[in-house]
């Protein structure tokens, strides 16, 4: 996955958290790894100045992700399942 497709996959799953269990069942490890890494990095604070509406939405979605308990997913374990080490920059 390219960095852009990883971000889009993560943002899609943040917007549709009901699809996370489906991704787990279907073993979509790349998408889940992208999601967990995106959420762990959090939203850049500079985005609050450049795009406050998107910043607010992403903050709310990441907070919901954490409150639902999905932050327990291990980025390292998901990367191991994808067969890759580390992320592509």
Secondary structure by P-SEA (a helix, b strand, c coil): ccaaaaaaaaaaaaacccaaaaaaaacaaaaaaaaaaaaaacccaaaaaacaaaaaaaaaaaaaaaaaccccccaaaaaaaaccccccc
